[in-house]
Amino acid sequence: MTLATDCIHYYKLDESSGDAIDAEGSEDGTITGVTQNVSGKINTAYDFETSDTTDSVNFSTGDWSEIDYNVPFSMQAWVKFETVGDWNIISKNETSSPYNGWRLAIQGSGTRIGFDLINTVISNWYTPYISWTPSVDTWYHIVVTYDGNHASDSTNIYIDGSGTQGTVSNNNISATVVNTTIGSIGNRAAGQAGFDGIIDEVSFWDVELTSTQVTELYNSGDGFAYPFTTSQDLTETINEGHISDDGSKQFLEYTKDISESSTLTDGIVVTSTGDAISSSFDFNNGIITTAKLTATESVGTGTYYLSADGGVNWELVTNGTTHTFTNTGTDLRWKAKGNSVTITRLVISDYR
């Protein structure tokens, strides 16, 4: 079980215009009223105003059967409150009786956070919560994990990596919460109890995440974004024109119009006659929007390029600086050019 393979929907909320892209699934969200491209926890985020009752990201009328009372699942969001009240963070439940569906919301006049699974309010629902009073202008990482058993110990709610077993105030659920109501980030479909503040990195898994995975997502308060990759060192072994990364041991081959007198074990040597080009580096199949190439050179100064679309478009990058792609894609590759340049270490990092 990994963060990447079990993720079913991921909204980075990095867009400056247009729909909220589902980086893992196919449920892009339609934007209504929110301010995009504000400073987020990771890159940018969306700003919601409770005074504008329509502010929302409406993501689906599909059934989302992966979230139900009898199956395990997890969800997360980074949030920063501008005011604290009874706000919906994520929801997919009907706005009139019987209120079928589910929602993650601040409750109790801002004194607790709860997750509700509802077939029919009062007569058939499950409502765990924990006491919590958030402050304004502070980023919080919220994760809900559920084991599918709707028992007193089935739900954990994590705030900034610290988990608490939910207190279950109602537990008589026995039927599905799956519906075709519009799902919403920062609101409920009919514009009820909209969030007031900034939301970032909303995501869902079809498993109960472990406490270790939640800690990994929190990442000491820095967050850990899809596709959940870390820096890879590309110079553990240089042999016969291949570069292996010491994370997966996947061999990354570069084409070499390079002087045959070059000693590969001494580094990647790029002459005026050719380039060093990697094969596919990223193997997580997520849309890649940013990456950083850091090269250590023992001789000369190289010119470096990255491509997020398998080498169709090469984009000039600055060594050691995170690059935002004009042409995004799912196939990350690097290229080095130079005149008698020796590269002793090349690291690709910060790609997402």
N, C-alpha and C positions, 0 to 999 in steps of 0.2 A: 504494500500500500504506500503510494507516494502522493505528495501534494499535486503533482502534475497529472498523473494518470487517472486519479479519481475526481479531479475537478470537472464539473459539468457546465458551469457558466462563470465567466469572469468579466466584470466591467471595470476597466482601469479608470474610466471617467477622465481621460486625458484629452478628449477632443475639444477643439476650440470652436467648432461649429458642427452642425449636422447631428446624426444619430449617435447614441451611446453604443459603441461597438462591443459585442459579446466576443471576447478574444478566444474563448474556448468552445462555446456552443454556437447556435444560430439564431439567438433571440435578441437581436439588436433592439435598443430602447429608443422610443420616440420622445423627443425633448419638448416639454411644455413649460415655458416661463423661466426656467432656471438660468442662472448666469454661469456660463462655461468658462474654462481656462483661468480659474483663480488658483492661487497657490495651494497645493495639496500636500498630503503627507508624503506621497511619492509622485514626483512630477506635478501635474495639475489636477484639479478636482472641480466639482460643481457646487455652486452656492444656492441654497434654497431659502425662501422667505415665507414664514408661516402667514404673514399678512397677505400674501398672494396665494389664495387657496388652490390655485391650479398648478403651482410649481411642482413638477414631477418628472420622472423618467418612467414611462410606461413601457414595460418590456415584453408582455406576452398575453395572448388570450388562450394559449395552449394549456394543456392540463397539468404540466409539470408533475407528473406522477412520481418522480424521484423524491418528492417531499410529501410524505403522508404519515399518518399516525402509526403505521405498522412497519415502517422501513427506516433504517438509519440514514442520517444526513447531517450536514454541518453547514454553517454559513458565517461570513465575516463582513465587517465594514469598519473603516476608519471614520470617525466623526469628530467634528468640532462645533460646539454649541455657541450660537450667538445669544439666545435666551433659552432657558430650560422650562419645559412644560410637557404635557402629554402628547408627544410627537411620535408619529410613525417613522421608522427608519427604513424598513423593507416590509412590504405586505402583498398578499394576494388573497384577499378575502372579500366576500360580498359586503356591500355597504348598507344592506337592509336585511331583515330577518329572513332566513336563520343565520346569516353572517358566516356562511360556510367558507373555510379557507384557513390561512395562517398569517401571522404577522409578528414582527419584532418591533417593539415599541417602548418608549418611556411612559411610565404609568404612575398613578398615585400622586398626581400633581408634582411630578418631577422627583419623586423619592424612591423609585424602583425601576428596574428594567425587566420586562417579561417577554416570553415567547408563547403565543397562543396557537393551539391546534383546535380548530372548531369545525364540527359537523353541524351542530345546532347549539346556539348559545344557551347556557344553563343546563339543558337536558343531555348534551352529548359533546363534551369538550374537555380539553386538557390544558391547564394554564400554569406552568411553572414560572417563577420569578425570583429575583434576588433584590434585596434592599440596596439602593445605590443612589446617591445624589451627585450628579456631575457638576462641574464648574464650567463657566463660559470661557471661551478663548483658549481651550486646552484640547489637544488631540488625544482621543481615546481609541484604543483598539478593542473591538467587541467581537467575540466569537460565541456562537451557540453550537453545541454538539448534542446529538440525540441518538440513542441506541435502538430505537424502533419498538420499544416495549411499553411505552407510556406508563412506566412505574414511578414510584416516588423518587427513585434514584436514576432515572433515565436521562435527565437533562443536566448539562453543566453549562453555565454561563461564565465566560472569561472576560475580565476587564484588564487590559494591559498585561496579558499573559498569566494572570492569576485566576484560577477557576474556582467557582463555588457551585455546589449542587443546588439546583433550583428547588425552592419551596413550592409544592404543588397545591394551589388553593382549590382547584376543581379537577377531578379526575374520574370522569364517567364516560370517556370516549369509547366508542365501539364501532364507528363507521367512518368512511373515508372523508378526508378534507379536500380532495382533489376537485377542482372546478375549472371553468373556462373564463373566469373573471379576469380582467386586465390586472397584471401584476404591476407594482409600482415601487420605485426607490424614492424615498423622501416624502411619501404621501400615501393616500389610499385612492382607489380609482375615482371616486366621486369628489375628490378634493376635501377629505376630512382629516383633521389633525395633522396638517402638513408640518414637516420638519423646519426648524429655524436654525440654519447654520450650514456647514460644509460637510459633504460626504465624499469619500474616496474609496477606491479598491473594494468594491462589493463583489462577493464571490460565493459559490455554492459547491458542495461536494456531495456525492451519493454514498458517503461512508461517515461513520463517527470518527472524527479526527482524534488523535491521541494528544495528551498534554504536551508531549515532546514536539509534535507538529505545530501545536498552537504557539509554543515558545519560539519555534522557528519562524512562524509568520510574524510574530511580534518583533523579533530580531532586535531586542534591547531598545525598542521604541523607534527604530528606523524603518520598520516594515520590510516585507519580503514579497516582491511582486511576481506575478505570472510572467514568464514560464518557470519561475522558481529555479533559476540557474545561478551559479556562482562563478567567480573568476576561474579560468582554466589556464594552467601554465603549459605553453606549447613547446617547451624546449627540454623536456626530460630526456628524450632520445632524438637524435638526428642521424638518420641512417638511410642511405640509398634514396634520397629525395623525399623521404617521408618525415613527418613530424607527428609525434604521438602526444596526446594530452594526458596528464596523469590523473584526470578524473575518471574517464571511461576507457582509456587505452585505445580509443578509436584512432586509427591512423588517418592523418590528414595529409594528403599528397599534394605537393606543389609541382607545377611544371617548371623545368629548368633549362633555359637557354643559358646556362651558367658555365663558366670556364671549367673544363674537365680537370684542370689542375687544382681546383678548389678542394680544400680538405673539409668535407661535410661535418666531421666530428668536432671541428673547431668553431662551427657556427654556420648560419645561413649566409652565404656569400653571394652578393648580387653585383654583377658586372654591368658595364655599359651595353652589353649585347642582349640582355634579357631581364625578365621579371621573376620573382618568386611568388607563386600563386597557390593558395591553399585549396583543398577540396572543401566540401561542406563541413562547417564547424558546428553549427547549431543543429541539434537533433531532437528538439522538443516540439516542433511543428506549430509553434505559436507565431503570431505576427510580430516581427522584430521592428521596433521603432527607434531604438537607440543602441549604441555600443561604443566601447572605448578600446582603442588599440594602444598598447604601450610597448615600445621596442627599446631594448638596450643595445647600443651600438659600440663596438670596440674600435672600428675603423670607419671613418666617413659618416655622412648623414644621408639617410634614406628618405624617400617620398612614399607615403603610405595611403592606401585606399581600402575602403570597406564596401561590400555589396550585401544588401539584405535580400536580393532576389536572384541568387545563384550566379552572379557575374553578368547579368544582363545590363545592369547599370552600376558602374564603379563611381564611388563618391570620394573625393579627396578629403582626408582627415588630418587633424593635428595630433601628432604623437603625444599620448598621455592625456588627451582631452576627450570627454564624452561627446559623441557625434550623434545628431538627430537626423535620421534618414529622410531625404526627399522622396525616395522610392522605397517603400517598406516591402516586406516579404517574409518568407519563412525559411530561407536558405542563406545563412550567414557565411561569408567568405572574406579573406583578406588578400591584399596584394602589396608587395614591396618593390619599389624601383630605386635604382641608384647607380652610381659609378664607383665600383670597387668599395662597396659598403659591406661590412661584416656585422651581422646581427647575432648577438650571443643569447638573447632572451626576448621572446615575444609573447605577450599576454593579452588575451581578449577578455574583457570584463564589462560589467555594468550593462549587459545586453538584455533587453526585454522587449 
